[in-house]
Structures are given as C-alpha cells and as structure tokens.
C-alpha cells in the first residue's frame, strides 16, 4: 500500500471531496472533470448555516452539546471551479476523503 497510486477515472466525476480535521468535517467541493492522472477540476461547495438549534447543558470545559450529531446544513456551489492535484500522499497530508455527498460536522464537544 505504500507505493499504491490513486487512480482517477471518469466514474469519479460528481464525487464530493470533504476535508476531515480530527472530529470536524468540511466540504471542499465536487469533482467536475478529470484533467490528468493526478489533477481534477473541482467546483467549490459551501455549507449554509446550521438549521438545528444546538442545546448545551453544563459540563466539560464550557458546556456539553446534547444534540451534537443532529446538525443539518444546506450545501451550494460557490465561485469558479479550481484545479486540484490529488495523490495518495497529498490526500493523507490534507486529510481529504471522497464521498457521495458533501458533509459538514462541527464537534461542539471537543
């Protein structure tokens, strides 16, 4: 697996790329086209405001969010597509993951 290469193909068009930062997840964008073996064209995807009112009770450092996993967001495309270079090592360094849908999660109980 050490020398395994990431294989980009046309089936990945429409796939979403999300950035995972420990317990938080943020949408990066949707693959629009494959440019080469390691480059893709990505349409940036942004999350709107959280539609769920978060409920906090005393505990932890500043409080404990009892409905932390009920977050709900609307997603929308933003700006012009940009070129992104992808490889297994760059995905590990950038904490990027492929998914069928955009995801956003903020861990209020960190």
C-alpha positions as CSV (number, residue, x, y, z in Angstrom):
1,X,0.0,0.0,0.0
2,X,3.0,2.3,0.5
3,X,3.6,2.7,-3.3
4,X,-0.1,2.4,-4.3
5,X,-1.2,5.2,-6.6
6,X,-4.5,6.9,-6.5
7,X,-6.4,6.1,-9.7
8,X,-8.6,8.9,-11.1
9,X,-11.2,7.9,-13.7
10,X,-14.3,9.3,-15.2
11,X,-16.5,7.5,-12.7
12,X,-15.3,9.9,-10.1
13,X,-16.9,12.9,-11.8
14,X,-19.7,14.1,-9.4
15,X,-18.0,12.7,-6.3
16,X,-17.5,15.1,-3.4
17,X,-14.3,15.8,-1.6
18,X,-14.5,16.5,2.1
19,X,-11.7,17.7,4.4
20,X,-11.6,15.8,7.7
21,X,-9.9,17.6,10.6
22,X,-10.0,15.2,13.5
23,X,-13.7,15.3,14.6
24,X,-14.7,18.1,12.3
25,X,-15.7,17.7,8.6
26,X,-15.9,20.4,6.0
27,X,-17.0,20.2,2.3
28,X,-14.3,21.1,-0.2
29,X,-16.0,20.5,-3.5
30,X,-17.4,18.3,-6.2
31,X,-15.3,16.8,-9.0
32,X,-16.3,18.3,-12.3
33,X,-13.8,16.7,-14.6
34,X,-10.6,14.7,-14.6
35,X,-7.7,16.7,-16.2
36,X,-4.8,14.2,-15.9
37,X,-3.6,11.3,-13.8
38,X,-3.3,13.5,-10.7
39,X,-5.3,16.7,-11.5
40,X,-9.0,17.2,-11.2
41,X,-11.3,20.2,-11.7
42,X,-13.3,20.9,-8.6
43,X,-16.4,23.1,-8.1
44,X,-16.2,24.5,-4.6
45,X,-19.1,23.6,-2.3
46,X,-20.0,25.6,0.8
47,X,-22.3,24.8,3.7
48,X,-25.0,27.2,4.8
49,X,-26.0,27.9,8.4
50,X,-26.8,25.0,10.7
51,X,-30.6,24.6,10.6
52,X,-30.7,22.9,14.1
53,X,-30.6,24.9,17.3
54,X,-27.8,23.4,19.4
55,X,-28.6,22.6,23.0
56,X,-26.0,22.9,25.7
57,X,-26.0,21.7,29.3
58,X,-23.4,22.4,32.0
59,X,-20.3,20.1,31.7
60,X,-17.0,19.8,30.0
61,X,-14.9,23.0,29.5
62,X,-17.8,25.3,28.7
63,X,-20.8,23.0,28.3
64,X,-21.9,19.8,26.7
65,X,-23.9,19.8,23.4
66,X,-26.6,17.1,23.8
67,X,-27.6,17.2,20.1
68,X,-24.2,17.4,18.5
69,X,-24.9,14.8,15.8
70,X,-28.2,16.3,14.7
71,X,-26.6,19.1,12.7
72,X,-28.3,19.8,9.3
73,X,-26.9,22.0,6.5
74,X,-27.9,23.1,3.0
75,X,-25.0,23.0,0.5
76,X,-24.5,25.2,-2.5
77,X,-21.9,25.7,-5.2
78,X,-19.7,28.8,-4.9
79,X,-17.4,30.6,-7.3
80,X,-15.4,29.2,-10.3
81,X,-14.1,25.6,-10.4
82,X,-10.4,25.3,-9.5
83,X,-7.7,22.7,-10.3
84,X,-6.6,20.4,-7.5
85,X,-3.7,18.0,-7.6
86,X,-4.5,14.6,-5.9
87,X,-2.3,11.7,-4.9
88,X,-2.5,9.3,-2.0
89,X,0.2,11.2,-0.1
90,X,-1.4,14.6,-0.7
91,X,-4.8,13.2,0.4
92,X,-3.2,11.9,3.6
93,X,-1.5,15.2,4.3
94,X,-4.6,17.3,3.6
95,X,-7.0,14.8,5.3
96,X,-9.2,14.6,2.2
97,X,-11.9,11.9,1.7
98,X,-14.1,11.1,-1.2
99,X,-17.9,10.8,-0.6
100,X,-21.2,10.5,-2.4
101,X,-22.5,13.7,-0.7
102,X,-21.0,16.8,0.8
103,X,-20.6,16.7,4.6
104,X,-20.2,19.2,7.4
105,X,-19.9,18.5,11.1
106,X,-18.6,20.7,13.8
107,X,-17.8,19.0,17.1
108,X,-19.1,21.2,19.8
109,X,-18.0,18.7,22.4
110,X,-14.3,18.8,21.6
